[in-house]
Amino acid sequence: MNKHEDLLRRLATAPERLAVAALARVTAEAAAGGPPAGEWSAREVIAHLVAVETHVWQARLDSLEAGGVPRWIWVEPEPVDNPRAGTVEGVLSLFADFRAATVIQCAGFDDAQWARTGDHDTYGLLDVGGLLTVAADHDDEHLAGLLSG
């Protein structure tokens, strides 16, 4: 298995790992009367991941496919407007669907597409693998937060 396949497998398994942690967190939140003060609920964490998947990762992948060297800055994405986002189960399903689309898109890339770069204002030049590594690390950060709450 090559490094691209390893990365795509990491991304593809994130929805399941996050679902286990989010559902456990929902149980803890219910017992405690809500999320810890100042923290996002499990649903809010996954809703954030849905918004980032569509408005950040997928948008950046699309900009790479369009050609040139796009310049990326961080902006907090607007929440995804979808009725399924109102429940933990629904937002988990949305995340799984959107992430699957990301993985399918990238699985079809050839070597030249994997080598395309964008200029991130924090990370500098990132090729597709670098961008997706940032995405996977972002997943892991939120997974750790769900597990610690």
N, C-alpha and C positions, 0 to 999 in steps of 0.2 A: 504494500500500500504506500503511495507517495504522500508527500506532505500536504498536497491539496486535498486528497481524499481524507486524510486524518483530520484536517481542519473542518471539512464539510461534515464529517461524522460528529465532531464536537458540536458544531452548530445545530445539526439535526437532532441531537439528543437533548439539547437544552430545554425545549418545551416540557419534556417528560420530567427532567430533574427539577425544573422550576415548579411544575404542577405538584409534585410530591411535597416540596417545601411550602408552597403557597397554601395547600389544603391543610397541612399541619398547622400552619400559622393561623389560618381561619379558626381552627378549633381553639387555639390558645387565645386568640382575640375574643372569641365568644365567651370563654371562661373568665377573661379579665375585663369584660365590658367594653372592649374596643382595643385598637392598637396602642402601643406605648405612646405616651405624650410626645408630640412633635415628630412622630414617625408616620410614614405612609402605611395604610392598610395593605394587606396582601393583594386585594383587588387593585388598589392604586399602583402598586409596584408593577404588576403584570400589565396594567393599562399603559403605564409609562413605557414598558418594553414593546408593546404593540405600536405605540406612537413612534418610538425610535426606529423600530424595524421598517416601518413604511416611510416615514418622513426623513430619516437619516440614512440608514444602511441601503435600503432599496433605491432611494433617490441618488445616493452617491454612486452606486453600481451603474445606474442608468446614465449618469453623467460620464462615467468612464467609458461606457459603450458608445456614447455619442462622439468620442474622440477629443483630442486636445489634452491639456493638463488642467482639469478643473481646480479651482481654489475653494477649499472648504473651511468655514468657520463654524463654531459651535453656537447653536441657538436651541433653546428648549422647544421641542416640537409641540404643536397643539395636540390636544387629545384627539384620538380617532373618534369620529362621529359614527357610531354603529350601535344599534340596539343591543347587540350581544355583549357589549362592554359593560353593561349594568350589573352583571353578576360575576363572581369569581370563575365559575365554570364557563361562562360565555367568553370572558376575556382570555381565559386559558385556551379556549378553542380558537379564538381569533389569532392569538400569538402562534399557536401551532400551525395554523393555515398560512399565515404570512411568512413564518420562518421556512416552511416547506417550499414556498414559492422562491424565496431567496436561495435556498440550497439547490433547487432545480435549475434556476437561472445560472448559477455559478458552475454547476456540474457540467453544463454544456460549453463552458469556456475552453478555448484552445490555449496553447502556451502564450501566444501573442496577447490574447485578452487578459490572461492572468498577469502579464507583465505591464499592463497599462497602469499609469500612476496619476494620482491626484495630490495636490499640495494642501495638507492640513495645517491650520495655524498653530496647533500644539505639537503634532507628531512629525511635521515635515512631509517629505515625499513618501507616500504609501502606495504600494502596488495592491492588487486585489487581495492577495494573501495577507498583507499588512493591515488593510482595512478590516478584513474579516477576523483577524486576530484581535483587533480592538473591539469588535462586536462581541466576540466570544468572551473576552475579558470583562466586558461590561455586563454580560449575562452572569458571569461568575461573581462579580461584585454584588449584584442584586440577590443572587442565590445565597451568598454568605449573610447578607442582611436579613433575608427571610429566615434563615436557620438560627440566627442569633436573637431574633425578637421574641 
